[in-house]
């Protein structure tokens, strides 16, 4: 379980910024999300 969590949170540092950017984009851009 710990190995799975470390594998999950390793790319999450970069993915978190990516998610935060698109969450911020939601307020300005109301079309479909670009990562679809």
N, CA, C and O atoms as CSV, one atom per row, in Angstrom:
chain,resi,resn,atom,element,x,y,z
A,1,UNK,N,N,0.832,-1.208,0.000
A,1,UNK,CA,C,0.000,0.000,0.000
A,1,UNK,C,C,0.869,1.262,0.000
A,1,UNK,O,O,0.561,2.240,-0.682
A,2,UNK,N,N,1.942,1.225,0.765
A,2,UNK,CA,C,2.831,2.384,0.835
A,2,UNK,C,C,3.559,2.600,-0.485
A,2,UNK,O,O,3.796,3.733,-0.906
A,3,UNK,N,N,3.910,1.486,-1.132
A,3,UNK,CA,C,4.594,1.572,-2.431
A,3,UNK,C,C,3.657,2.188,-3.472
A,3,UNK,O,O,4.080,2.985,-4.309
A,4,UNK,N,N,2.396,1.811,-3.407
A,4,UNK,CA,C,1.390,2.339,-4.328
A,4,UNK,C,C,1.193,3.836,-4.110
A,4,UNK,O,O,1.041,4.589,-5.072
A,5,UNK,N,N,1.196,4.266,-2.853
A,5,UNK,CA,C,1.032,5.679,-2.523
A,5,UNK,C,C,2.215,6.495,-2.998
A,5,UNK,O,O,2.051,7.614,-3.485
A,6,UNK,N,N,3.433,5.928,-2.856
A,6,UNK,CA,C,4.627,6.649,-3.298
A,6,UNK,C,C,4.642,6.772,-4.823
A,6,UNK,O,O,5.099,7.777,-5.367
A,7,UNK,N,N,4.140,5.739,-5.508
A,7,UNK,CA,C,4.050,5.768,-6.966
A,7,UNK,C,C,2.988,6.766,-7.420
A,7,UNK,O,O,3.118,7.396,-8.469
A,8,UNK,N,N,1.940,6.896,-6.613
A,8,UNK,CA,C,0.845,7.804,-6.943
A,8,UNK,C,C,1.240,9.256,-6.711
A,8,UNK,O,O,0.866,10.142,-7.480
A,9,UNK,N,N,2.002,9.491,-5.639
A,9,UNK,CA,C,2.347,10.862,-5.277
A,9,UNK,C,C,3.643,11.355,-5.909
A,9,UNK,O,O,3.996,12.523,-5.747
A,10,UNK,N,N,4.363,10.482,-6.632
A,10,UNK,CA,C,5.597,10.917,-7.278
A,10,UNK,C,C,5.314,11.899,-8.418
A,10,UNK,O,O,5.925,12.967,-8.457
A,11,UNK,N,N,4.392,11.565,-9.364
A,11,UNK,CA,C,4.085,12.527,-10.428
A,11,UNK,C,C,3.043,13.558,-10.001
A,11,UNK,O,O,2.767,14.502,-10.742
A,12,UNK,N,N,2.460,13.384,-8.806
A,12,UNK,CA,C,1.397,14.258,-8.348
A,12,UNK,C,C,1.892,15.668,-8.065
A,12,UNK,O,O,1.114,16.620,-8.107
A,13,UNK,N,N,3.187,15.808,-7.776
A,13,UNK,CA,C,3.757,17.135,-7.540
A,13,UNK,C,C,3.623,18.007,-8.782
A,13,UNK,O,O,3.312,19.195,-8.690
A,14,UNK,N,N,3.862,17.398,-9.956
A,14,UNK,CA,C,3.751,18.123,-11.230
A,14,UNK,C,C,2.284,18.175,-11.648
A,14,UNK,O,O,1.811,19.182,-12.174
A,15,UNK,N,N,1.570,17.069,-11.404
A,15,UNK,CA,C,0.167,16.964,-11.787
A,15,UNK,C,C,-0.703,17.928,-10.990
A,15,UNK,O,O,-1.736,18.391,-11.473
A,16,UNK,N,N,-0.273,18.230,-9.755
A,16,UNK,CA,C,-1.021,19.142,-8.899
A,16,UNK,C,C,-1.041,20.544,-9.492
A,16,UNK,O,O,-2.068,21.221,-9.457
A,17,UNK,N,N,0.093,20.979,-10.037
A,17,UNK,CA,C,0.159,22.295,-10.682
A,17,UNK,C,C,-0.690,22.312,-11.948
A,17,UNK,O,O,-1.325,23.317,-12.267
A,18,UNK,N,N,-0.695,21.179,-12.673
A,18,UNK,CA,C,-1.477,21.040,-13.898
A,18,UNK,C,C,-2.973,21.130,-13.590
A,18,UNK,O,O,-3.733,21.777,-14.310
A,19,UNK,N,N,-3.380,20.458,-12.491
A,19,UNK,CA,C,-4.774,20.460,-12.073
A,19,UNK,C,C,-5.181,21.837,-11.567
A,19,UNK,O,O,-6.284,22.309,-11.842
A,20,UNK,N,N,-4.288,22.474,-10.830
A,20,UNK,CA,C,-4.556,23.803,-10.272
A,20,UNK,C,C,-4.716,24.822,-11.390
A,20,UNK,O,O,-5.559,25.715,-11.304
A,21,UNK,N,N,-3.904,24.691,-12.446
A,21,UNK,CA,C,-3.960,25.587,-13.591
A,21,UNK,C,C,-5.302,25.486,-14.306
A,21,UNK,O,O,-5.888,26.498,-14.690
A,22,UNK,N,N,-5.788,24.245,-14.483
A,22,UNK,CA,C,-7.066,24.046,-15.165
A,22,UNK,C,C,-8.248,24.397,-14.273
A,22,UNK,O,O,-9.304,24.788,-14.770
A,23,UNK,N,N,-8.082,24.260,-12.952
A,23,UNK,CA,C,-9.129,24.668,-12.019
A,23,UNK,C,C,-9.273,26.190,-12.055
A,23,UNK,O,O,-10.380,26.721,-11.961
A,24,UNK,N,N,-8.146,26.881,-12.192
A,24,UNK,CA,C,-8.142,28.333,-12.310
A,24,UNK,C,C,-8.709,28.762,-13.660
A,24,UNK,O,O,-9.363,29.799,-13.773
A,25,UNK,N,N,-8.449,27.946,-14.682
A,25,UNK,CA,C,-8.950,28.209,-16.033
A,25,UNK,C,C,-10.465,28.094,-16.109
A,25,UNK,O,O,-11.097,28.730,-16.952
A,26,UNK,N,N,-11.046,27.288,-15.236
A,26,UNK,CA,C,-12.492,27.072,-15.218
A,26,UNK,C,C,-13.259,28.374,-14.982
A,26,UNK,O,O,-14.377,28.542,-15.468
A,27,UNK,N,N,-12.651,29.288,-14.235
A,27,UNK,CA,C,-13.312,30.553,-13.929
A,27,UNK,C,C,-13.308,31.505,-15.129
A,27,UNK,O,O,-14.198,32.343,-15.274
A,28,UNK,N,N,-12.298,31.362,-15.979
A,28,UNK,CA,C,-12.175,32.264,-17.121
A,28,UNK,C,C,-12.648,31.611,-18.416
A,28,UNK,O,O,-13.256,32.267,-19.261
A,29,UNK,N,N,-12.361,30.295,-18.570
A,29,UNK,CA,C,-12.721,29.566,-19.785
A,29,UNK,C,C,-13.825,28.565,-19.463
A,29,UNK,O,O,-13.602,27.606,-18.724
A,30,UNK,N,N,-15.012,28.789,-20.016
A,30,UNK,CA,C,-16.174,27.969,-19.666
A,30,UNK,C,C,-16.477,26.878,-20.693
A,30,UNK,O,O,-17.517,26.225,-20.614
A,31,UNK,N,N,-15.576,26.680,-21.651
A,31,UNK,CA,C,-15.754,25.626,-22.643
A,31,UNK,C,C,-15.354,24.269,-22.074
A,31,UNK,O,O,-15.161,24.153,-20.864
A,32,UNK,N,N,-15.223,23.238,-22.913
A,32,UNK,CA,C,-14.809,21.916,-22.442
A,32,UNK,C,C,-13.342,21.927,-22.017
A,32,UNK,O,O,-12.545,22.659,-22.604
A,33,UNK,N,N,-12.965,21.137,-21.012
A,33,UNK,CA,C,-11.576,21.107,-20.560
A,33,UNK,C,C,-10.643,20.594,-21.653
A,33,UNK,O,O,-11.004,19.659,-22.368
A,34,UNK,N,N,-9.458,21.174,-21.802
A,34,UNK,CA,C,-8.523,20.791,-22.870
A,34,UNK,C,C,-7.952,19.391,-22.701
A,34,UNK,O,O,-7.474,18.806,-23.673
A,35,UNK,N,N,-7.989,18.830,-21.476
A,35,UNK,CA,C,-7.400,17.510,-21.258
A,35,UNK,C,C,-8.374,16.365,-21.542
A,35,UNK,O,O,-8.088,15.218,-21.198
A,36,UNK,N,N,-9.524,16.660,-22.169
A,36,UNK,CA,C,-10.480,15.613,-22.515
A,36,UNK,C,C,-9.912,14.684,-23.600
A,36,UNK,O,O,-10.582,13.740,-24.018
